[in-house]
Amino acid sequence: MGAPPITLALDMHRLAVLSFHTSPLAQPGVGDSGGMNVYVRELVSALAQAGVACDVFTRAWSSELVPEVVVEPGFRVIHVQAGPAADVPKEELPGLVPAFTDGVVDHIARSGDVDAIHANYWLSGVAGHAAKHRLGLPLVSTFHTLARVKSEADDGEADGRTRAQAEAEVIACSDAILANGVEEAEQLRRHYDADAARIEVVPPGVDHAFFAPGHRDGARVALGWGTPGRISAMGGRSADQHPVLLFVGRIQPLKGLDVAVAALAELDHPDAELVVVGGPSGVDGPAELARVQELVADLGLIARVRFVDPQPHHLLPTWYRAADVVLVPSRSESFGLVALEAAACGRPVVAADVGGLRTVVSHGVTGFLVDDRRPQAYAARVAEILGDPGLAERLGRQAALRASGYTWSTAAARLRRLYTDLSARHLVRC
């Protein structure tokens, strides 16, 4: 494709953020809402506070949605009509991208004050790629997950080849490709031959006003986990003292909840409990939830695995603080926001030795990385933490210290400079 003549901007006025298949207003952990929702919402909020006005374009998934929602000054969510105003199976969404693209291009053309496009996920990338050429605007792409990486982890999608080809085309024409960490940057180069000069490593952040260390027993009492009949020195119910493992995230094969359940069965702690905060996600989500529940029954763990509905993001810190260990046994992760949030709350993480988790979790310092899918390997690391309070305390303290370096304001400051710089460059051409 050829781009129209470019008028170079010297200052960043407004950014168009594309989040086609999921809205930053949606509850994380429900349907396809997850870490990407948090990423878009928190990053855009930080950009708005840094002086970059942002319009987030997302597909109108309900007839009850108003066309525009002002979240805060400088942060608007714009609902674009594309297909039925209802939930659509994810595998059918690619067919709606052209209509979404038309809506985005029309809105930007009418407003006339957008300086760059930032697309999130491959579907938004396809829309952003087309919009770039139609509007002559620089394109920044964040993929969050990559088809060829998921395939490498034996979790490829039915349309994986089509998606991978689309990702390759978007990567080849993006003016900047954001990687959450050095692992994702390497994946972009290895799997897609991305130009290293256009890869920018910009880690996500965490809201430390909410996600901060706190007292475990106080968090348990706040969640109503007090032990009946026992009175604490403060006059309230004492907290339960049994070991608690925590899993937070969407229930889908990629996230490895079955490994967490089986690891609980391997622990030599008959009073230990696994708390699962999240709901089924994607076309395979309901079947995966049923499979995990069957596994729970087969292992005799019905009384020791608690399924909790997805929680508002600002309430998650209490759940993290109430846990002794947070498990992240994903098959692949571009970053691992759950691991970062748990660390910010001062909780050790036992995570899979994959992708961005290698950056978030420092093995033996803030938690443990496990390079083995066997539940016994996870159970051994959890037992090490539960059996040594001093180790648990050191890991949690170092985790919080390490997490303090990740802030949304830092990410926003780096991206503001990048957007401004891109507006003064010639666009990359297909």
Secondary structure, DSSP 8 states (H G I E B T S, - for coil): ---------SS--EEEEE--SS-TTS-TTSTT-SHHHHHHHHHHHHHHHTT-EEEEEEE---TT--SEEEEETTEEEEEE--S-SS---GGGGGGGHHHHHHHHHHHHHHH----EEEEEHHHHHHHHHHHHHHHT--EEEE-SS-HHHHHHTT---TTHHHHHHHHHHHHHH-SEEEESSHHHHHHHHHHH---GGGEEE------TTTS----HHHHHHHTT-EEEEEE-TTSSEEE--S-EEEEES-BSGGG-HHHHHHHHHHSS-TT-EEEEE--B-STTHHHHHHHHHHHHHHTT-TTTEEEE----GGGHHHHHHH-SEEEE--S--SS-HHHHHHHHTT--EEEES-TTHHHHS-BTTTEEEE----HHHHHHHHHHHHT-HHHHHHHHHHHHHHHTT--HHHHHHHHHHHHHHHTTS-----
